[in-house]
Amino acid sequence: MRWISSLLLYAWELSKRHPGLVFVLIGVAGEGVELIAKICFRHRSEKFDSLLDRIGFAFWALVVLGLVMEFNEAAKTDRDFSTMTVLAAQIGTTNAQLVASNLVNKAIIEQVRSNNNVLAMQLDDSIKARLEIEMSLLPRTLKNRDESIERLKAYAGTKFIVFCAPSADKECRDLAISISFVLTESSWVFIPKDFAIN
């Protein structure tokens, strides 16, 4: 039962899409009935022959009508196929253009990456150079104070004077104070002067 309903559904869909084919099938079936009637009934009257001829003509007309409709459908299908072929060619061309564009974009991306690497190295070099400049601009200080104090203790009692010009900047004054601190901690003797730093 299920296959019958499937077959009927398929036949209905086919008849909606190709009505000319349905006319051809009905016309051929009708001509078949006409031929069977002519074969089975050899002794016929003129009226019966005339009826069979009219029925045969009607079915023949259905075949012709169906063929005309199918030719029309075939021409439409050919046009659709032609359009699809053109569209497929355009899609192929577009696809080739996209592939070429993709290759160009990949090359551009690689160039940008290469440029980024060069710029990153230049930035690193620039940062290093700036750090070196900043280090050279840092105020001068005494390093290793404890080690210096231990070494200078050997000369304990030595007199010293530390001074800066009155116009000296903060860096000079701070360095003079650091030197004075190290020497005092090493038991050296500070000699104050009018211009000395206390």
Z-matrix of the N, CA and C atoms (Angstrom, degrees):
N
C 1 1.441
C 2 1.523 1 111.25
N 3 1.300 2 113.94 1 -39.48
C 4 1.458 3 119.51 2 -177.77
C 5 1.525 4 111.23 3 -63.84
N 6 1.327 5 116.74 4 -40.85
C 7 1.470 6 118.93 5 -178.44
C 8 1.514 7 111.37 6 -69.55
N 9 1.341 8 116.02 7 -28.82
C 10 1.465 9 119.01 8 177.41
C 11 1.531 10 109.97 9 -66.91
N 12 1.349 11 116.37 10 -44.94
C 13 1.471 12 118.93 11 179.34
C 14 1.533 13 110.47 12 -65.37
N 15 1.333 14 117.09 13 -35.94
C 16 1.469 15 119.97 14 177.04
C 17 1.521 16 110.40 15 -65.47
N 18 1.341 17 116.49 16 -41.82
C 19 1.458 18 121.00 17 179.42
C 20 1.527 19 111.04 18 -64.79
N 21 1.338 20 116.56 19 -43.01
C 22 1.465 21 120.16 20 178.35
C 23 1.535 22 111.19 21 -64.00
N 24 1.321 23 116.69 22 -40.40
C 25 1.465 24 120.40 23 178.12
C 26 1.528 25 110.32 24 -63.79
N 27 1.336 26 116.11 25 -42.82
C 28 1.470 27 120.40 26 177.69
C 29 1.527 28 110.55 27 -62.60
N 30 1.337 29 116.73 28 -43.29
C 31 1.468 30 120.78 29 179.78
C 32 1.525 31 110.36 30 -63.42
N 33 1.330 32 117.26 31 -40.99
C 34 1.457 33 120.77 32 178.92
C 35 1.536 34 110.98 33 -63.42
N 36 1.322 35 117.14 34 -45.87
C 37 1.462 36 121.07 35 178.69
C 38 1.524 37 110.97 36 -62.43
N 39 1.343 38 115.96 37 -41.46
C 40 1.470 39 120.50 38 179.23
C 41 1.527 40 110.30 39 -64.30
N 42 1.343 41 116.80 40 -41.06
C 43 1.471 42 119.57 41 -179.36
C 44 1.523 43 111.37 42 -68.15
N 45 1.322 44 118.16 43 -31.96
C 46 1.466 45 120.16 44 176.89
C 47 1.527 46 110.89 45 -70.11
N 48 1.331 47 116.43 46 -38.53
C 49 1.472 48 119.78 47 -178.51
C 50 1.518 49 112.37 48 -80.43
N 51 1.344 50 117.65 49 -32.51
C 52 1.471 51 122.11 50 -176.35
C 53 1.533 52 109.91 51 -133.16
N 54 1.337 53 118.28 52 73.24
C 55 1.471 54 119.15 53 -179.53
C 56 1.528 55 112.20 54 -65.19
N 57 1.322 56 117.85 55 -30.43
C 58 1.470 57 121.11 56 178.22
C 59 1.507 58 111.44 57 -61.14
N 60 1.332 59 116.91 58 -37.84
C 61 1.459 60 121.10 59 178.80
C 62 1.532 61 110.79 60 -64.38
N 63 1.332 62 116.36 61 -36.82
C 64 1.468 63 120.32 62 178.09
C 65 1.533 64 109.81 63 -64.43
N 66 1.356 65 116.24 64 -42.56
C 67 1.475 66 119.66 65 177.60
C 68 1.524 67 110.79 66 -61.48
N 69 1.311 68 117.58 67 -41.77
C 70 1.469 69 120.95 68 179.22
C 71 1.531 70 109.81 69 -61.93
N 72 1.329 71 116.77 70 -46.10
C 73 1.468 72 120.26 71 -179.00
C 74 1.530 73 111.07 72 -62.57
N 75 1.333 74 117.68 73 -44.43
C 76 1.467 75 120.49 74 178.69
C 77 1.530 76 110.44 75 -63.97
N 78 1.346 77 115.79 76 -43.11
C 79 1.466 78 119.94 77 179.80
C 80 1.505 79 112.15 78 -62.50
N 81 1.336 80 117.88 79 -43.54
C 82 1.466 81 121.05 80 179.86
C 83 1.527 82 109.70 81 -66.42
N 84 1.333 83 117.44 82 -40.65
C 85 1.471 84 120.68 83 178.49
C 86 1.535 85 109.96 84 -62.67
N 87 1.348 86 116.42 85 -41.99
C 88 1.474 87 119.89 86 179.05
C 89 1.510 88 111.76 87 -64.75
N 90 1.362 89 116.62 88 -40.95
C 91 1.470 90 118.84 89 177.32
C 92 1.518 91 110.03 90 -65.07
N 93 1.322 92 116.82 91 -33.57
C 94 1.458 93 120.47 92 175.94
C 95 1.522 94 111.19 93 -62.98
N 96 1.329 95 116.28 94 -41.89
C 97 1.469 96 120.50 95 177.95
C 98 1.525 97 109.77 96 -63.32
N 99 1.361 98 116.02 97 -41.19
C 100 1.464 99 120.24 98 178.71
C 101 1.526 100 110.04 99 -61.36
N 102 1.320 101 117.69 100 -45.78
C 103 1.471 102 121.00 101 -179.69
C 104 1.525 103 111.22 102 -63.77
N 105 1.316 104 117.42 103 -41.89
C 106 1.465 105 121.17 104 179.48
C 107 1.535 106 109.56 105 -62.58
N 108 1.345 107 115.11 106 -42.23
C 109 1.472 108 118.61 107 179.58
C 110 1.523 109 110.79 108 -63.81
N 111 1.332 110 118.02 109 -39.52
C 112 1.462 111 121.09 110 179.78
C 113 1.521 112 110.74 111 -68.10
N 114 1.353 113 116.59 112 -34.85
C 115 1.465 114 119.69 113 179.99
C 116 1.531 115 110.47 114 -74.41
N 117 1.306 116 116.73 115 -42.04
C 118 1.462 117 120.86 116 -174.81
C 119 1.540 118 111.48 117 -74.72
N 120 1.308 119 117.31 118 -34.70
C 121 1.470 120 120.53 119 -177.80
C 122 1.518 121 108.59 120 -110.16
N 123 1.364 122 116.72 121 89.60
C 124 1.460 123 121.04 122 -176.39
C 125 1.538 124 111.13 123 -77.39
N 126 1.273 125 115.10 124 -31.31
C 127 1.462 126 118.19 125 -179.40
C 128 1.514 127 107.30 126 -103.46
N 129 1.357 128 115.21 127 95.14
C 130 1.471 129 120.21 128 -176.93
C 131 1.514 130 109.85 129 -117.82
N 132 1.288 131 113.69 130 156.90
C 133 1.462 132 118.61 131 175.55
C 134 1.515 133 109.43 132 -84.94
N 135 1.320 134 114.94 133 168.13
C 136 1.465 135 118.45 134 179.91
C 137 1.515 136 110.53 135 -66.80
N 138 1.317 137 116.52 136 -36.16
C 139 1.464 138 119.84 137 178.29
C 140 1.518 139 110.89 138 -61.91
N 141 1.339 140 115.55 139 -43.24
C 142 1.471 141 119.98 140 -179.79
C 143 1.525 142 110.24 141 -65.85
N 144 1.358 143 116.64 142 -41.30
C 145 1.470 144 120.12 143 177.41
C 146 1.522 145 110.37 144 -62.91
N 147 1.313 146 115.31 145 -41.42
C 148 1.464 147 119.24 146 179.71
C 149 1.531 148 109.92 147 -63.54
N 150 1.330 149 116.96 148 -42.27
C 151 1.482 150 120.81 149 177.94
C 152 1.513 151 110.63 150 -62.99
N 153 1.357 152 115.63 151 -44.93
C 154 1.472 153 118.43 152 178.50
C 155 1.532 154 111.41 153 -62.17
N 156 1.332 155 116.40 154 -38.84
C 157 1.478 156 118.98 155 178.92
C 158 1.526 157 110.82 156 -65.06
N 159 1.334 158 116.63 157 -40.88
C 160 1.475 159 119.08 158 178.52
C 161 1.527 160 110.98 159 -65.81
N 162 1.322 161 115.57 160 -42.65
C 163 1.481 162 119.06 161 177.09
C 164 1.524 163 109.41 162 -63.17
N 165 1.319 164 117.63 163 -43.26
C 166 1.469 165 121.31 164 178.50
C 167 1.520 166 111.31 165 -61.54
N 168 1.336 167 115.99 166 -40.09
C 169 1.467 168 120.27 167 179.26
C 170 1.532 169 110.42 168 -65.17
N 171 1.346 170 115.42 169 -41.60
C 172 1.472 171 119.59 170 179.72
C 173 1.530 172 110.23 171 -61.90
N 174 1.340 173 115.91 172 -45.14
C 175 1.456 174 118.39 173 179.45
C 176 1.527 175 111.34 174 -68.83
N 177 1.333 176 116.19 175 -35.55
C 178 1.469 177 119.49 176 175.72
C 179 1.531 178 109.91 177 -62.45
N 180 1.339 179 116.96 178 -41.39
C 181 1.471 180 121.50 179 178.42
C 182 1.532 181 110.15 180 -62.64
N 183 1.348 182 116.50 181 -38.13
C 184 1.470 183 119.74 182 176.80
C 185 1.534 184 110.53 183 -63.26
N 186 1.336 185 116.45 184 -41.88
C 187 1.473 186 120.25 185 178.10
C 188 1.525 187 109.92 186 -60.74
N 189 1.339 188 116.57 187 -47.39
C 190 1.470 189 120.64 188 -179.17
C 191 1.518 190 110.36 189 -62.49
N 192 1.349 191 117.40 190 -46.07
C 193 1.461 192 121.60 191 178.77
C 194 1.535 193 110.71 192 -59.58
N 195 1.323 194 115.80 193 -45.58
C 196 1.468 195 119.81 194 178.44
C 197 1.524 196 112.14 195 -61.03
N 198 1.359 197 115.78 196 -41.21
C 199 1.471 198 118.97 197 179.10
C 200 1.528 199 111.24 198 -65.26
N 201 1.331 200 116.88 199 -39.82
C 202 1.470 201 120.43 200 177.55
C 203 1.521 202 109.82 201 -61.09
N 204 1.338 203 115.50 202 -44.68
C 205 1.472 204 119.18 203 179.06
C 206 1.529 205 110.74 204 -64.05
N 207 1.314 206 117.05 205 -40.42
C 208 1.459 207 120.40 206 179.49
C 209 1.526 208 111.92 207 -67.87
N 210 1.351 209 116.55 208 -36.37
C 211 1.473 210 119.08 209 175.67
C 212 1.528 211 109.73 210 -61.06
N 213 1.329 212 113.71 211 -41.99
C 214 1.457 213 118.77 212 177.36
C 215 1.531 214 110.51 213 -60.23
N 216 1.333 215 115.91 214 -46.83
C 217 1.470 216 121.29 215 177.98
C 218 1.528 217 110.86 216 -61.26
N 219 1.349 218 116.09 217 -41.03
C 220 1.471 219 120.09 218 179.43
C 221 1.521 220 110.66 219 -63.60
N 222 1.351 221 116.24 220 -40.68
C 223 1.467 222 119.40 221 178.39
C 224 1.522 223 110.15 222 -64.49
N 225 1.352 224 116.83 223 -41.47
C 226 1.464 225 120.30 224 177.62
C 227 1.526 226 110.45 225 -63.63
N 228 1.322 227 116.82 226 -42.09
C 229 1.462 228 120.84 227 177.97
C 230 1.521 229 110.76 228 -62.56
N 231 1.343 230 116.03 229 -41.53
C 232 1.471 231 119.20 230 177.32
C 233 1.517 232 111.25 231 -62.36
N 234 1.352 233 116.60 232 -41.53
C 235 1.471 234 119.69 233 177.88
C 236 1.523 235 110.09 234 -62.86
N 237 1.336 236 115.50 235 -45.06
C 238 1.470 237 119.56 236 179.26
C 239 1.519 238 110.64 237 -61.55
N 240 1.336 239 115.66 238 -42.37
C 241 1.470 240 119.61 239 179.00
C 242 1.525 241 110.45 240 -63.14
N 243 1.331 242 115.91 241 -42.20
C 244 1.465 243 120.62 242 178.55
C 245 1.520 244 110.36 243 -61.95
N 246 1.341 245 116.34 244 -44.60
C 247 1.466 246 120.69 245 177.95
C 248 1.525 247 110.58 246 -61.49
N 249 1.333 248 116.10 247 -43.65
C 250 1.468 249 120.14 248 179.24
C 251 1.522 250 111.30 249 -64.10
N 252 1.338 251 116.14 250 -36.88
C 253 1.467 252 119.65 251 177.79
C 254 1.522 253 110.44 252 -64.02
N 255 1.342 254 115.90 253 -43.23
C 256 1.477 255 119.81 254 178.19
C 257 1.527 256 109.72 255 -63.45
N 258 1.346 257 116.03 256 -44.43
C 259 1.464 258 119.62 257 179.12
C 260 1.526 259 111.17 258 -62.32
N 261 1.329 260 116.47 259 -40.55
C 262 1.470 261 120.00 260 178.44
C 263 1.523 262 110.28 261 -63.24
N 264 1.333 263 116.90 262 -39.78
C 265 1.469 264 119.92 263 177.69
C 266 1.522 265 110.38 264 -65.15
N 267 1.339 266 116.22 265 -40.86
C 268 1.465 267 119.39 266 178.41
C 269 1.518 268 110.90 267 -65.53
N 270 1.328 269 115.81 268 -40.43
C 271 1.468 270 119.44 269 177.66
C 272 1.522 271 109.79 270 -63.55
N 273 1.339 272 116.66 271 -41.47
C 274 1.469 273 120.16 272 177.42
C 275 1.521 274 111.01 273 -61.10
N 276 1.333 275 116.65 274 -42.71
C 277 1.469 276 120.36 275 178.46
C 278 1.519 277 110.06 276 -64.75
N 279 1.339 278 115.66 277 -45.49
C 280 1.464 279 119.51 278 179.11
C 281 1.522 280 110.59 279 -61.89
N 282 1.325 281 116.39 280 -40.70
C 283 1.460 282 120.41 281 178.80
C 284 1.528 283 110.50 282 -62.33
N 285 1.337 284 116.09 283 -43.13
C 286 1.467 285 119.37 284 178.45
C 287 1.521 286 110.29 285 -63.36
N 288 1.340 287 116.89 286 -39.64
C 289 1.458 288 120.05 287 177.89
C 290 1.518 289 111.05 288 -65.00
N 291 1.338 290 116.33 289 -39.31
C 292 1.462 291 119.84 290 178.18
C 293 1.523 292 111.31 291 -65.40
N 294 1.330 293 116.24 292 -39.96
C 295 1.470 294 119.45 293 177.91
C 296 1.531 295 109.85 294 -63.11
N 297 1.345 296 116.05 295 -44.71
C 298 1.470 297 119.77 296 178.72
C 299 1.519 298 110.44 297 -63.31
N 300 1.330 299 116.27 298 -42.91
C 301 1.465 300 120.62 299 178.60
C 302 1.522 301 110.50 300 -63.07
N 303 1.328 302 116.11 301 -39.29
C 304 1.460 303 120.65 302 178.31
C 305 1.527 304 110.88 303 -62.41
N 306 1.336 305 116.07 304 -42.07
C 307 1.462 306 119.45 305 178.28
C 308 1.527 307 111.07 306 -64.22
N 309 1.329 308 116.13 307 -40.97
C 310 1.470 309 119.73 308 177.73
C 311 1.525 310 109.72 309 -63.40
N 312 1.348 311 116.23 310 -43.81
C 313 1.463 312 119.95 311 179.57
C 314 1.524 313 111.35 312 -62.58
N 315 1.327 314 116.98 313 -38.23
C 316 1.467 315 119.88 314 177.68
C 317 1.525 316 110.34 315 -63.15
N 318 1.335 317 116.13 316 -42.06
C 319 1.463 318 119.84 317 178.47
C 320 1.525 319 110.71 318 -63.65
N 321 1.333 320 116.50 319 -40.59
C 322 1.462 321 120.31 320 178.46
C 323 1.526 322 110.39 321 -64.33
N 324 1.339 323 115.98 322 -42.75
C 325 1.467 324 119.98 323 179.17
C 326 1.526 325 110.41 324 -61.56
N 327 1.322 326 116.71 325 -43.00
C 328 1.472 327 119.58 326 178.34
C 329 1.528 328 110.99 327 -62.83
N 330 1.339 329 116.59 328 -39.68
C 331 1.465 330 120.32 329 177.89
C 332 1.524 331 110.29 330 -64.19
N 333 1.331 332 116.56 331 -41.81
C 334 1.470 333 120.28 332 178.85
C 335 1.528 334 110.06 333 -64.22
N 336 1.332 335 116.58 334 -42.20
C 337 1.474 336 119.63 335 177.67
C 338 1.524 337 110.80 336 -61.24
N 339 1.328 338 115.63 337 -43.75
C 340 1.460 339 119.78 338 178.73
C 341 1.530 340 110.16 339 -61.43
N 342 1.345 341 115.71 340 -45.40
C 343 1.470 342 119.79 341 177.99
C 344 1.522 343 111.06 342 -61.49
N 345 1.344 344 116.58 343 -39.99
C 346 1.466 345 120.38 344 178.18
C 347 1.520 346 111.28 345 -62.30
N 348 1.340 347 116.54 346 -40.46
C 349 1.466 348 119.61 347 178.22
C 350 1.521 349 110.99 348 -63.40
N 351 1.337 350 116.13 349 -43.22
C 352 1.464 351 119.87 350 178.88
C 353 1.526 352 109.83 351 -63.04
N 354 1.342 353 115.86 352 -44.94
C 355 1.465 354 119.67 353 -179.86
C 356 1.530 355 111.01 354 -64.58
N 357 1.326 356 117.16 355 -37.46
C 358 1.467 357 120.21 356 178.54
C 359 1.522 358 110.46 357 -64.00
N 360 1.350 359 116.63 358 -41.25
C 361 1.479 360 119.18 359 178.02
C 362 1.526 361 110.32 360 -65.79
N 363 1.342 362 116.62 361 -40.95
C 364 1.462 363 119.89 362 178.57
C 365 1.524 364 110.36 363 -64.37
N 366 1.338 365 117.39 364 -38.59
C 367 1.453 366 120.78 365 177.97
C 368 1.526 367 110.44 366 -64.29
N 369 1.342 368 116.46 367 -43.63
C 370 1.466 369 119.88 368 177.64
C 371 1.523 370 110.50 369 -59.36
N 372 1.328 371 116.87 370 -45.43
C 373 1.465 372 120.32 371 178.50
C 374 1.518 373 110.90 372 -62.12
N 375 1.323 374 116.71 373 -40.66
C 376 1.464 375 121.38 374 179.72
C 377 1.530 376 110.79 375 -64.55
N 378 1.344 377 115.55 376 -42.07
C 379 1.473 378 119.59 377 179.00
C 380 1.522 379 110.17 378 -63.99
N 381 1.337 380 116.92 379 -42.91
C 382 1.473 381 120.42 380 178.71
C 383 1.525 382 110.93 381 -61.72
N 384 1.341 383 115.93 382 -44.28
C 385 1.467 384 119.70 383 179.59
C 386 1.520 385 110.18 384 -62.75
N 387 1.325 386 117.09 385 -42.31
C 388 1.471 387 120.16 386 179.71
C 389 1.519 388 110.57 387 -64.02
N 390 1.348 389 116.64 388 -42.25
C 391 1.469 390 118.91 389 178.10
C 392 1.523 391 111.61 390 -61.48
N 393 1.332 392 116.37 391 -39.76
C 394 1.468 393 119.60 392 178.22
C 395 1.526 394 110.56 393 -62.96
N 396 1.349 395 115.43 394 -41.99
C 397 1.469 396 118.88 395 178.54
C 398 1.526 397 110.13 396 -64.22
N 399 1.339 398 116.11 397 -44.89
C 400 1.464 399 119.27 398 -179.85
C 401 1.525 400 111.32 399 -63.30
N 402 1.332 401 116.43 400 -38.55
C 403 1.482 402 119.36 401 177.66
C 404 1.526 403 110.91 402 -64.02
N 405 1.339 404 115.18 403 -37.46
C 406 1.470 405 117.75 404 179.81
C 407 1.524 406 111.75 405 -71.31
N 408 1.341 407 116.99 406 -20.72
C 409 1.460 408 120.81 407 -179.63
C 410 1.527 409 113.08 408 -92.72
N 411 1.336 410 117.10 409 -5.12
C 412 1.461 411 119.60 410 178.61
C 413 1.527 412 109.53 411 -65.71
N 414 1.317 413 116.39 412 148.52
C 415 1.478 414 118.51 413 179.20
C 416 1.528 415 110.63 414 -61.44
N 417 1.324 416 114.81 415 144.90
C 418 1.465 417 119.48 416 178.36
C 419 1.522 418 109.09 417 -74.00
N 420 1.322 419 115.15 418 135.28
C 421 1.471 420 120.98 419 178.14
C 422 1.511 421 108.63 420 -137.14
N 423 1.285 422 114.56 421 163.29
C 424 1.473 423 119.40 422 174.46
C 425 1.517 424 108.31 423 -82.49
N 426 1.296 425 114.84 424 133.28
C 427 1.457 426 119.95 425 178.47
C 428 1.521 427 107.93 426 -105.06
N 429 1.293 428 115.68 427 156.66
C 430 1.475 429 121.82 428 177.84
C 431 1.530 430 110.89 429 53.67
N 432 1.327 431 117.85 430 54.46
C 433 1.475 432 122.20 431 -178.23
C 434 1.529 433 111.71 432 -58.03
N 435 1.335 434 115.56 433 -46.13
C 436 1.471 435 118.63 434 -176.35
C 437 1.522 436 111.23 435 -62.05
N 438 1.321 437 116.82 436 -42.36
C 439 1.470 438 120.76 437 179.27
C 440 1.530 439 110.40 438 -64.76
N 441 1.348 440 115.56 439 -40.67
C 442 1.476 441 119.36 440 178.90
C 443 1.523 442 110.80 441 -64.35
N 444 1.343 443 116.76 442 -40.82
C 445 1.478 444 120.32 443 179.44
C 446 1.518 445 110.23 444 -61.79
N 447 1.321 446 117.74 445 -44.08
C 448 1.469 447 121.57 446 -179.49
C 449 1.521 448 111.24 447 -62.57
N 450 1.302 449 117.44 448 -41.64
C 451 1.478 450 120.60 449 -178.73
C 452 1.534 451 111.00 450 -69.75
N 453 1.338 452 116.99 451 -38.41
C 454 1.472 453 120.14 452 -176.51
C 455 1.527 454 113.03 453 -77.56
N 456 1.324 455 117.87 454 -16.00
C 457 1.467 456 120.87 455 177.61
C 458 1.522 457 111.43 456 -61.23
N 459 1.296 458 115.77 457 -22.83
C 460 1.476 459 119.48 458 178.33
C 461 1.529 460 111.00 459 -63.93
N 462 1.331 461 115.68 460 -21.30
C 463 1.474 462 120.04 461 -178.72
C 464 1.525 463 110.66 462 -111.57
N 465 1.339 464 118.15 463 31.15
C 466 1.465 465 123.54 464 -178.70
C 467 1.529 466 109.72 465 -54.30
N 468 1.331 467 114.45 466 143.84
C 469 1.460 468 120.88 467 179.75
C 470 1.516 469 113.04 468 92.54
N 471 1.298 470 117.96 469 -8.56
C 472 1.456 471 121.37 470 179.31
C 473 1.525 472 107.75 471 -68.69
N 474 1.323 473 115.90 472 138.31
C 475 1.459 474 121.22 473 -179.25
C 476 1.539 475 108.60 474 -88.26
N 477 1.339 476 114.79 475 146.02
C 478 1.460 477 118.03 476 178.55
C 479 1.518 478 110.35 477 -147.10
N 480 1.312 479 114.77 478 156.37
C 481 1.453 480 123.56 479 175.83
C 482 1.533 481 106.64 480 -127.86
N 483 1.318 482 116.78 481 133.03
C 484 1.457 483 121.52 482 175.45
C 485 1.527 484 106.51 483 -122.41
N 486 1.345 485 114.65 484 129.48
C 487 1.462 486 116.92 485 179.03
C 488 1.528 487 110.11 486 -148.78
N 489 1.314 488 113.32 487 161.31
C 490 1.464 489 121.96 488 175.75
C 491 1.520 490 107.20 489 -133.91
N 492 1.276 491 115.46 490 150.63
C 493 1.466 492 119.74 491 173.84
C 494 1.522 493 108.07 492 -63.59
N 495 1.325 494 117.81 493 145.57
C 496 1.462 495 119.74 494 -179.10
C 497 1.533 496 112.74 495 -58.17
N 498 1.315 497 116.71 496 -26.05
C 499 1.463 498 119.11 497 -179.89
C 500 1.540 499 112.81 498 -89.48
N 501 1.329 500 117.20 499 6.69
C 502 1.470 501 121.21 500 -176.86
C 503 1.531 502 110.60 501 -64.51
N 504 1.346 503 114.52 502 147.82
C 505 1.467 504 118.92 503 179.71
C 506 1.521 505 111.07 504 -81.66
N 507 1.309 506 116.11 505 176.50
C 508 1.472 507 121.96 506 -176.51
C 509 1.518 508 111.60 507 -59.95
N 510 1.324 509 117.37 508 -38.20
C 511 1.466 510 120.46 509 -179.36
C 512 1.523 511 110.69 510 -59.70
N 513 1.334 512 116.01 511 -44.55
C 514 1.473 513 119.42 512 179.99
C 515 1.522 514 110.81 513 -64.80
N 516 1.327 515 117.37 514 -43.91
C 517 1.474 516 120.41 515 -179.70
C 518 1.527 517 110.49 516 -63.33
N 519 1.376 518 117.58 517 -43.26
C 520 1.468 519 121.06 518 179.22
C 521 1.523 520 111.70 519 -62.53
N 522 1.340 521 117.11 520 -40.80
C 523 1.465 522 120.59 521 178.75
C 524 1.524 523 110.48 522 -65.40
N 525 1.335 524 117.25 523 -40.70
C 526 1.472 525 120.88 524 178.94
C 527 1.523 526 110.17 525 -63.10
N 528 1.320 527 117.61 526 -41.39
C 529 1.469 528 121.32 527 178.30
C 530 1.521 529 110.08 528 -63.66
N 531 1.353 530 118.02 529 -41.16
C 532 1.477 531 121.58 530 179.67
C 533 1.517 532 110.62 531 -63.74
N 534 1.333 533 117.08 532 -41.86
C 535 1.479 534 120.54 533 179.43
C 536 1.534 535 109.66 534 -64.84
N 537 1.340 536 115.67 535 -42.96
C 538 1.462 537 119.89 536 179.78
C 539 1.524 538 110.68 537 -62.02
N 540 1.336 539 117.29 538 -39.81
C 541 1.454 540 121.44 539 179.61
C 542 1.532 541 110.77 540 -63.38
N 543 1.330 542 117.34 541 -47.69
C 544 1.465 543 121.22 542 -178.33
C 545 1.538 544 110.53 543 -61.40
N 546 1.341 545 116.11 544 -44.10
C 547 1.477 546 119.32 545 -178.36
C 548 1.520 547 111.21 546 -67.54
N 549 1.329 548 116.65 547 -40.01
C 550 1.481 549 119.61 548 179.37
C 551 1.517 550 109.87 549 -64.65
N 552 1.364 551 117.18 550 -41.95
C 553 1.457 552 120.57 551 178.95
C 554 1.527 553 111.67 552 -66.73
N 555 1.329 554 116.87 553 -21.54
C 556 1.478 555 121.17 554 178.50
C 557 1.521 556 111.50 555 -88.29
N 558 1.355 557 116.34 556 10.25
C 559 1.474 558 123.29 557 179.13
C 560 1.520 559 112.28 558 69.28
N 561 1.289 560 116.13 559 30.15
C 562 1.453 561 119.95 560 172.70
C 563 1.537 562 106.64 561 -85.00
N 564 1.335 563 116.93 562 161.12
C 565 1.466 564 121.19 563 -175.33
C 566 1.530 565 108.54 564 -105.97
N 567 1.354 566 114.66 565 122.29
C 568 1.455 567 120.90 566 -179.89
C 569 1.514 568 109.73 567 -84.47
N 570 1.349 569 116.78 568 131.58
C 571 1.463 570 121.80 569 178.02
C 572 1.522 571 106.99 570 -109.07
N 573 1.327 572 118.12 571 108.00
C 574 1.439 573 119.97 572 -178.85
C 575 1.523 574 111.81 573 -70.72
N 576 1.260 575 117.60 574 143.46
C 577 1.458 576 125.12 575 174.07
C 578 1.514 577 107.37 576 -131.61
N 579 1.296 578 116.96 577 169.90
C 580 1.445 579 119.84 578 -179.36
C 581 1.538 580 111.16 579 -64.28
N 582 1.320 581 114.29 580 -33.84
C 583 1.467 582 117.21 581 -177.31
C 584 1.529 583 112.63 582 -100.64
N 585 1.339 584 115.60 583 4.65
C 586 1.465 585 118.93 584 -178.36
C 587 1.523 586 110.62 585 -79.42
N 588 1.327 587 116.48 586 160.18
C 589 1.468 588 122.82 587 177.52
C 590 1.512 589 107.67 588 -93.88
N 591 1.328 590 117.01 589 129.34
C 592 1.466 591 121.36 590 -179.27
C 593 1.501 592 111.20 591 -93.38
